[in-house]
Amino acid sequence: MNVAVEKPLPAADAQLDHAPHGKRARRRLAWMVGGGIGVLMVLGGTGYWFNTGRYLETTDDAYVRADWVALSARVGGYVAQVEVEDDQPVKAGDVLVRLQDRDYRARREQAEAGVAEAQAALAAAQAMQRVAVERIDQQQQAIVQAESAVRSAQAERRRSDLDMQRYRGLVRDSAATVQRLEAASAKVIQADAALQAAQAKLSEQRSQLAIVKAEAVHAGAAVEQQSAAQASAQAQLALARQDEQDTLIRAPIEGVVGQRRVRAGQHVVAGQPMLAVVPLQHTYVVANYKETQLTHMRVGQPVRISVDSYSSQTLTGRVASFSPASGNVFALLPSDNATGNFTKIVQRFPVRILLDQPVQGMQILPGMSVVTTVDTRPAEPGHEQ
């Protein structure tokens, strides 16, 4: 009986036999590691989106803005001197442009003379009014004297009348002469004349009082007229002084000069634009978000801002306000969807974003393009966003 004896394989043949099994194992291990990493990446991405990403609203339709001021002349004239250059920083109150003020200075001096004349005329009218008041007092005293004279004449008239009656009885009884009766009668006539004269004088004094009062009224009207003339002259002086001051065009705010169109020797008219002042320290961002992105957006939410000019640096800010209407509403020619065929277009609403403290070395200029990302996550209780 023959027994087959298996001969051991050489070492090289054994390595070749185990090589396919090692490659498959390594391949399986690589797939397992790769699959685990992929699963972790998917889980991480899903967790980021669920916790953070779904709350972030981003748009690149955003630009830096500033409330710059266009300066124009309030009065016309020739430019005497331009005190600033293009792109020069200025402070509020700095003189930017000087206009020739010779004509305005002369008008101011003329207005000052008019005020002085009006003040003198008012003083004269007030003096006349005081004289009229004094004359009224004097005339009232004269009336009192005339009334006293009338009462005295009336008393003398009654006394003379009684004397005549008494002498008439005495003559009837032959106790007095006819001559005495005639003298008493003459006294009565004289008393009547004196009474009539006193009454006429009283009437004259009363008439004079009415005239003096009318003069006083006229003097009061003259005072009011001169007061109005003085007020008008003072208003003219104020306008002349204002026009003279307006020959100096000053910076209303702190900023940087731009759009300088004015030159020395140029003639300008009132309302003509000359230059602009841009407040670079008060820039902000206006981001035009789609209406579908505004659902959870609120004032005060944090914003991440990336300026195209400084793409390696990121700024932060806060949502300040929302436009009361979409950009289409404020357009020069807004669309009318009630005519023709209709295609629904998602509208955009300007959102105003205030910058936090800018990064040192960054010059944020109006007109720069930016990318804004608003974090709409609700604030935790007891914490502000």
Secondary structure, 3 states (H helix, E strand, C coil): CCCCCCCCCCHHHHHHHHHHHHHHHHHHHHHHHHHHHHHHHHHHHHHHHHHCHHHEEEEEEEEEECCCEEEECCCCEEEEEECCCCCCEECCCCEEEEECCHHHHHHHHHHHHHHHHHHHHHHHHHHHHHHHHHHHHHHHHHHHHHHHHHHHHHHHHHHHHHHHHHHHHHHHCCCCCHHHHHHHHHHHHHHHHHHHHHHHHHHHHHHHHHHHHHHHHHHHHHHHHHHHHHHHHHHHHHHHHHHHHCCEEECCCCEEEECCCCCCCCEECCCCEEEEEECHHHCEEEEEEEHHHCCCCCCCCEEEEEEHHHCCCEEEEEEEEECCCCCCCCCCCCCCCCCCCCCCCCCEEEEEEEECCCCCCCCCCCCCEEEEEEECCCCCCCCCC
